[in-house]
Amino acid sequence: MLRLVRVVLPRLGTERAWLSSSWVPRAPDVNSFAARTNTCGELRAAHIGQKVTLCGWIQYQRQGLFLVLRDFQGLTQIIIPQDEAHSHVRKLLCNAPVESVVRVTGIVSSRPPGQENLKMPTGDIEVKVESAEVLNFCKKLPFEIKDFIKKSEALRMQYRYLDLRSSQLQYNLRLRSQVVMRMREYLCNHHGFVDVETPTLFKRTPGGAKEFLVPSREPGKFYSLPQSPQQFKQLLMIGGLDRYFQVARCYRDEGSRPDRQPEFTQIDIEMSFVDQAGIQRLIEGLLQYSWPEERGPITTPFPSMTYEEALADYGTDKPDTRFGMKIVDISDTLRRVDIGFVQNVLSYPHSTAKAICIPQGVRYLKNKDLESLKEAAKSQFNQEIMDVICRPDGSLKSLLTKFLSEEQQSELIQALNMQVDDVVLLAAGDHERVVGSISGLL
């Protein structure tokens, strides 16, 4: 289908404007090429008196009087005829189980006064059926296709084709489609990129993760599924395509790693004659342009930090800044404290003292939890950890406080911005072990 679209569209003079940078989007015609006149979510009071044809799944059926028809756009109430002339239609619709696929033709009419459903966008109207056809009778299902019905994850995965009918998954798939389409529009129509598909079967490209291997017809020889199309991107750049992208399928044999999936999709972008600032502006604009409106606007430029700042403040190059618990250097504060073992530790080259403040930590960390953290730091990083707790009266509770004067305690509280019930974990020693233990335990 994609090949057909790519071949046919350039040949259609009326479609060339769609591919140009001046293309203006219009509302999609969801009823084109279909055996229906309208969807189940678009009929309104303005359609009263019109003859329409709807296709969809039976969502509800009530006492042989009416049923609710569902498709990807919404719900419409269908009135089953009760007169003798349409007895065959009544029998057909009454005998069709819920979730059967039907096509009905009828006249749009207003609901009787007082029977409007304000919870439905189509709640002001109903369709009085004149003819109907059951396209597919539904057998007994393992679960009902209703959002309020709880289903186990295992059952949903076993019957994924049924679970896809849920409103949440319908929304997710359509949202993804819209986001990817906007990304293509932004890159191709606004910034002159070329969308190129690269091969999936290739030779090994050692590095990073293991590759998935695909047997070939020749004994002892295999294809490899690429981790990402890195080599192809470089060849395209060398070949003169100075702006290229693709929505690429990638494969990585990393089943043992909890933060990786064996198969995933990523946007691959390659540019020639560009610097880091240009790439950052491109990605910011791409996300801002393709971000769904209902999710709220994205402001640019994005907050950024250097690699050194990330390691100094969070101890990792992929920090989660939502927590706001930064690592604080308290080396200068402790060097002014007359404590022999602290001065001894800080006297070595590359030594440091770091601390991290856990807001309201007393609520979450009991004594046994603190002891467990200390044991983990000792076993994993060979590093001693000390805890400091801010009492309700503002004083500090710690083995360290008996060596600190009131002035030094106040200085430590100010340096760490401690509040009542906060818990501070601090360590002193070799820089790498200290940072690793403080950040690793959290």
MOUR-V269210 format. One record per backbone hydrogen bond with DSSP energy under -0.5 kcal/mol. CO is the residue of the C=O (numbers start at 1). NH is the residue of the N-H. Records with the same first field share a line. If there is no record, write none. Layout:
CO: NH  NH
//
This chain:
1: 5
2: 6
3: 7
4: 8
5: 9
6: 10
8: 11  12
9: 12
11: 13
12: 15  16
13: 16
15: 18  19
16: 19  20
17: 20
20: 23
23: 25
28: 30
29: 32
31: 34
34: 36
39: 42
44: 47
45: 48
47: 50
50: 52  108
52: 106
53: 37  38
54: 104
56: 102
57: 59  70
58: 99
60: 68
61: 63
62: 65  66
65: 80
66: 62
67: 69  78
68: 59  60
69: 76
70: 57
71: 74
74: 71
76: 69
77: 127
78: 67  80
79: 129
83: 86
84: 87
86: 90
87: 91
88: 92
89: 93
90: 94
91: 95
92: 96
95: 97
97: 100
100: 58  102
101: 135  136
102: 56
103: 133
104: 54
105: 130  131
106: 52
107: 128
108: 49
109: 126
112: 115
116: 118
117: 120
120: 123
122: 125
123: 117
124: 111
126: 109  128
127: 79  129
128: 107
131: 105
133: 103  135
136: 101
144: 146
146: 149
148: 150
152: 156
153: 157
154: 158
155: 159
157: 160
159: 162  163
160: 164
162: 165
163: 166
166: 170
167: 171
168: 172
169: 173
170: 174
171: 175
172: 176
173: 177
174: 178
175: 179
176: 180
177: 181
178: 182
179: 183
180: 184
181: 185
182: 186
183: 187
184: 188  189
185: 189  190
186: 190  191
187: 191  193
188: 192
194: 196  245
200: 202  226
202: 224
207: 209
210: 253
212: 225
214: 223
217: 219
218: 221
221: 216
223: 214
224: 202  226
225: 212
226: 251
228: 230
229: 233
230: 234
231: 235
232: 236
233: 237
234: 238
235: 239
236: 241
237: 240
240: 242
242: 272
243: 194
244: 270
245: 196
246: 248  268
248: 250  266
250: 264
252: 254
253: 210
254: 257
256: 258
257: 260
262: 252
264: 250
266: 248  268
267: 269
268: 246
270: 244
275: 279
276: 280
277: 281
278: 282
279: 283
280: 284
281: 285
282: 286
283: 287
284: 288
285: 289
286: 290
287: 291
292: 295
293: 296
306: 310
307: 311
308: 312
309: 313
310: 314  315  316
311: 315
313: 327
319: 321
320: 323
324: 326
326: 357
328: 330  355
330: 334
331: 335
332: 336
333: 336
334: 337
337: 339
339: 343
340: 344
341: 345
342: 346
343: 347
344: 347
345: 348
348: 351
350: 431
352: 429
353: 330  331
354: 427
355: 328
356: 358  425
357: 359
358: 361  423
360: 363
361: 364  365
364: 366
366: 370
367: 371
368: 372
369: 373
370: 374
371: 375
372: 376
373: 377
374: 378
375: 379
376: 380
377: 381  383
378: 382
386: 426
388: 424
389: 391  397
390: 421
391: 394
395: 391
396: 398
397: 389
398: 401
400: 403
401: 404
405: 409
406: 410
407: 411
408: 412
409: 413
410: 414
411: 415
412: 416
413: 417  418
419: 422
421: 362
422: 390
423: 358
424: 388  426
425: 356
426: 386
427: 354
429: 352
430: 434
431: 435
432: 436
433: 437
434: 438
435: 439
436: 440
437: 441
439: 442
//
